[in-house]
Amino acid sequence: MTIGPLNIAIFVAIAIVLVILVIGIANLAVTGEKARSRSNQLMRLRVVVQFIAVILLMIGFWLKSKTG
């Protein structure tokens, strides 16, 4: 089994989602308007990166089904 560029991209995207999630959870401990704004930005960023990760996963599944 070889690890190709698509697999690496999938792992990187999932790792980025995890980092953003951990930062967002840590940000919940902070109060104030600035923290609320940052939390909202982190949530939006996480949704975008999750979307990219899901698209990469779907491409990987599709390619796997075509190549066997």
C-alpha atoms as an extended CHARMM CRD file, in Angstrom:
* protein
*
        68  EXT
         1         1  MET       CA              0.0000000000        0.0000000000        0.0000000000  PROA      1               0.0000000000
         2         2  THR       CA              1.4400000000        3.3160000000       -1.0410000000  PROA      2               0.0000000000
         3         3  ILE       CA              0.5720000000        6.6340000000        0.4750000000  PROA      3               0.0000000000
         4         4  GLY       CA             -0.1490000000        9.0160000000       -2.3620000000  PROA      4               0.0000000000
         5         5  PRO       CA             -0.6030000000       12.7630000000       -2.4800000000  PROA      5               0.0000000000
         6         6  LEU       CA             -4.3840000000       12.4710000000       -2.0950000000  PROA      6               0.0000000000
         7         7  ASN       CA             -4.0370000000       10.4140000000        1.0830000000  PROA      7               0.0000000000
         8         8  ILE       CA             -1.5940000000       12.9540000000        2.4970000000  PROA      8               0.0000000000
         9         9  ALA       CA             -3.9890000000       15.8000000000        1.6220000000  PROA      9               0.0000000000
        10        10  ILE       CA             -6.8360000000       13.9680000000        3.3840000000  PROA      10              0.0000000000
        11        11  PHE       CA             -4.7620000000       13.4230000000        6.5300000000  PROA      11              0.0000000000
        12        12  VAL       CA             -3.5910000000       17.0510000000        6.5290000000  PROA      12              0.0000000000
        13        13  ALA       CA             -7.1650000000       18.3440000000        6.1180000000  PROA      13              0.0000000000
        14        14  ILE       CA             -8.4100000000       16.1550000000        8.9770000000  PROA      14              0.0000000000
        15        15  ALA       CA             -5.5010000000       17.2730000000       11.1760000000  PROA      15              0.0000000000
        16        16  ILE       CA             -6.2860000000       20.9270000000       10.4400000000  PROA      16              0.0000000000
        17        17  VAL       CA             -9.9380000000       20.3430000000       11.3800000000  PROA      17              0.0000000000
        18        18  LEU       CA             -8.8100000000       18.7820000000       14.6540000000  PROA      18              0.0000000000
        19        19  VAL       CA             -6.4770000000       21.6960000000       15.4550000000  PROA      19              0.0000000000
        20        20  ILE       CA             -9.1910000000       24.2670000000       14.7080000000  PROA      20              0.0000000000
        21        21  LEU       CA            -11.6530000000       22.3020000000       16.8440000000  PROA      21              0.0000000000
        22        22  VAL       CA             -9.2540000000       22.1780000000       19.8070000000  PROA      22              0.0000000000
        23        23  ILE       CA             -8.5080000000       25.9140000000       19.4830000000  PROA      23              0.0000000000
        24        24  GLY       CA            -12.2540000000       26.6030000000       19.3400000000  PROA      24              0.0000000000
        25        25  ILE       CA            -12.9290000000       24.5490000000       22.4570000000  PROA      25              0.0000000000
        26        26  ALA       CA            -10.0980000000       26.3110000000       24.2930000000  PROA      26              0.0000000000
        27        27  ASN       CA            -11.5420000000       29.6370000000       23.1640000000  PROA      27              0.0000000000
        28        28  LEU       CA            -14.8210000000       28.7970000000       24.9200000000  PROA      28              0.0000000000
        29        29  ALA       CA            -13.0510000000       29.3060000000       28.2570000000  PROA      29              0.0000000000
        30        30  VAL       CA            -12.4680000000       32.9740000000       27.3900000000  PROA      30              0.0000000000
        31        31  THR       CA            -15.2860000000       35.4800000000       27.8240000000  PROA      31              0.0000000000
        32        32  GLY       CA            -15.9710000000       38.7650000000       26.1200000000  PROA      32              0.0000000000
        33        33  GLU       CA            -17.0190000000       40.1410000000       22.7720000000  PROA      33              0.0000000000
        34        34  LYS       CA            -13.6190000000       39.5350000000       21.1510000000  PROA      34              0.0000000000
        35        35  ALA       CA            -13.6900000000       35.8660000000       22.1970000000  PROA      35              0.0000000000
        36        36  ARG       CA            -17.2210000000       35.5100000000       20.8210000000  PROA      36              0.0000000000
        37        37  SER       CA            -16.1300000000       36.9500000000       17.4740000000  PROA      37              0.0000000000
        38        38  ARG       CA            -13.0640000000       34.6760000000       17.3820000000  PROA      38              0.0000000000
        39        39  SER       CA            -15.2390000000       31.6740000000       18.2040000000  PROA      39              0.0000000000
        40        40  ASN       CA            -17.5320000000       32.5230000000       15.3050000000  PROA      40              0.0000000000
        41        41  GLN       CA            -14.5790000000       32.8850000000       12.9240000000  PROA      41              0.0000000000
        42        42  LEU       CA            -13.1070000000       29.5770000000       14.0760000000  PROA      42              0.0000000000
        43        43  MET       CA            -16.4440000000       27.8410000000       13.5460000000  PROA      43              0.0000000000
        44        44  ARG       CA            -16.7080000000       29.1890000000        9.9930000000  PROA      44              0.0000000000
        45        45  LEU       CA            -13.1210000000       28.1840000000        9.2350000000  PROA      45              0.0000000000
        46        46  ARG       CA            -13.7400000000       24.6920000000       10.6200000000  PROA      46              0.0000000000
        47        47  VAL       CA            -16.8220000000       24.2500000000        8.4460000000  PROA      47              0.0000000000
        48        48  VAL       CA            -14.8590000000       25.2480000000        5.3300000000  PROA      48              0.0000000000
        49        49  VAL       CA            -11.9650000000       22.9120000000        6.1330000000  PROA      49              0.0000000000
        50        50  GLN       CA            -14.3880000000       20.0860000000        6.9540000000  PROA      50              0.0000000000
        51        51  PHE       CA            -16.0460000000       20.6200000000        3.5730000000  PROA      51              0.0000000000
        52        52  ILE       CA            -12.6590000000       20.3630000000        1.8640000000  PROA      52              0.0000000000
        53        53  ALA       CA            -11.8350000000       17.1930000000        3.8240000000  PROA      53              0.0000000000
        54        54  VAL       CA            -15.1450000000       15.5820000000        2.8620000000  PROA      54              0.0000000000
        55        55  ILE       CA            -14.6270000000       16.4800000000       -0.8060000000  PROA      55              0.0000000000
        56        56  LEU       CA            -11.1240000000       14.9590000000       -0.6980000000  PROA      56              0.0000000000
        57        57  LEU       CA            -12.5210000000       11.8090000000        0.9330000000  PROA      57              0.0000000000
        58        58  MET       CA            -15.2150000000       11.5120000000       -1.7290000000  PROA      58              0.0000000000
        59        59  ILE       CA            -12.6210000000       11.9040000000       -4.4840000000  PROA      59              0.0000000000
        60        60  GLY       CA            -10.5100000000        9.2240000000       -2.8080000000  PROA      60              0.0000000000
        61        61  PHE       CA            -13.4510000000        6.8150000000       -2.5720000000  PROA      61              0.0000000000
        62        62  TRP       CA            -14.3900000000        7.4920000000       -6.1850000000  PROA      62              0.0000000000
        63        63  LEU       CA            -10.8360000000        6.8990000000       -7.4090000000  PROA      63              0.0000000000
        64        64  LYS       CA            -10.5970000000        3.7160000000       -5.3350000000  PROA      64              0.0000000000
        65        65  SER       CA            -13.8180000000        2.4030000000       -6.8510000000  PROA      65              0.0000000000
        66        66  LYS       CA            -12.5300000000        3.1030000000      -10.3710000000  PROA      66              0.0000000000
        67        67  THR       CA             -9.0470000000        1.5930000000       -9.9060000000  PROA      67              0.0000000000
        68        68  GLY       CA             -9.9570000000       -1.2710000000       -7.5990000000  PROA      68              0.0000000000
